[in-house]
Amino acid sequence: MTNFIGRIEKWTWFGYAPAREEESPYIAKWKYFRAPEGLVMELISINSSFQIEQGECHGIIQLYLGHKRPSKYGLYPHIEDQDVLYRGETSQAYNNVCNESSELHNYEVKQFTIAIRSTTELQEFRPCIIIFYRLKKFQDTHDKLEYAVKQPKLKKSKALGQKEIYTR
């Protein structure tokens, strides 16, 4: 794994979110990605492109800090969350091109969650999302402890659905 430290890597997801139902709960798809043990990700940028039908593409892409559990409130309009690193909404394609690219300003995370959903009842949302990142080693014990508290690695226990925190 040491060969990848400092080199720009990419994480790609070809997502699919079905057409939005007229009433809630709206169907959102969630995906998670975590850095290997002892390393942290420095997020560089996010690029996305979308399927275009009849000159339109309707959907939301949202990138969260850490592990975000799916909820019926995620990706709703007017719901604010302080863990959001990026939010992209599409409505119309211009010249049959539906692409977005945004800088993530070398933001450091141990883990991120990405969620998508369609915003129209007429068609599904099919984005291709590419996140560019660089792996870095933890600088010191203080950083390790900070990420252990802010972004713990959780494991579901078999007894009564309790959670146990893994060590890093």
N, C-alpha and C positions, 0 to 999 in steps of 0.2 A: 504494500500500500504506500510505501514511502516514495515510489516513483511518481505518484500523482500529486504530491504536495507541491503547491506553487504553480502548477499547470492549470490552465483553464479547461474545465470539464463542462459537459452539458447533460441535462436531464430532460427527456422528451416524453410527452404524453399526448396520445391521440384520444381525446375524450369524446364522450357521447352523452348528451342530456336530452331526454325525451321532451316532446312539446309540453308546454305548461298546461296544467289542468285549470279549468275556470275557477275553481275554489281551492283553498289551501288544504293540505300541505303541498307546496310547490316541490317538485322533485329536483333535488340537486345531487350532483355526483362529487365525491370527495376522494382525494388521493394524498398520500403522505410520503415524505422522503426524509431520511435521517442520515447525518454524517456518520462515518465509521467511528468506532470507539477511539478516544484520544484526539480526535480532530474536530474542527469546526468549519462550517462553510462560510465563505465570503461571497454573497450574492452580487453578481455584476449586472445582469440585465435579464429581461423577460421579453421574448418574442412570441407572437401568436398570429395565426391565420385561421380563417373560418370558411366553412362551406357556404357558398352563395346560392340562393334559390330565388329566382325572379327579381334579381337586383337587391335583395335584402338579406341581412343576417342579424338575428336578434338573440342576444345572450349576455351573460355576465360571467366574468372570470375574476376570482378574488384569491389573493395570496395572503396567508396568515402566518404569523410568527409562531413557532412551536407546533404542538399537536392540538388541533382543534377538533373536538368531537362533533359529528353531524348533529344538527338540531333543526327543528322546524322553523326556527327564527333566522338561521343562517341564509345569507344572500337575499334577504327581503329588502324592498325599498325602504329607506329611512331608518334602517337598523344600523346603529353605529357601534363599532367594535374597535377598541384601541390596539388590537393585535394585527390589524390589517396593514400589510406592507405594500400591496398593490391592488387596485380595483379597476377593471376595464369593462365598459359597457358598450355594446354595439347596437346600432339601429339601422343604418343603411350603408350599403356598399357604394363607393364612388368609382366609376369606370370599371366595374366588375372586379375591384380589388378590395379585399377586406383584411387588412393586416394592421397590427399594432406592435410597437416596440417601445419599451421604456427602460430607463436606467434604474438600477436598484442601489446605486451609490455605495457598493462594497459593504453592504449591511451584513453583520456577522450573526449567524444563527446556527444552532445545533440541529434543528429540525424545522421543516416547514410543512404546511398543509395548503393544498390548492383545491378550490371548489368551483364548479361551473353549474349553470342552469340556463334553460331557455326562458325567454321573456315573452313569448308569443304562444297562443294556442294553436297556431297553424303549422308550425314546423319545429323539428328538433334542432338542437345546436350541436355542431360537430367541430370543435376547435382542435388545432394542433398547437401545443404549447411547448416552448423550448426555454429552459432556464439555464443561463450560463453562470457558473460559480467556480470558485477556487478553494481548494482544501488547505487549511492551515492547522498547525499544531497549536494546542493550548499553550498560552504564554507562561502561565504559572498556576499554582494551586488555587489562588484566589479566583481566576477565571473558571476553573473546573467546578469549584463550589458554587459560583454564581449560576452557571448553566445547570447544575444539578438541582438547584432550587427553582429556577425560572422555567426550565424545560426538562422535567424528569422523564425518564424512560419507565413507563408503567407496564405492569403485567397483571392480567386478571387472574385472581386466585380461583380455584375450583370451589372453595367453600364460601357460600353466601354472596358471591360476586364481589368480594373485597379485593382491593388493589394492594399490590406490594411494589415498592420502589426498588428498581434495580440499582446496583452500584455501577459506576461508570468505569 
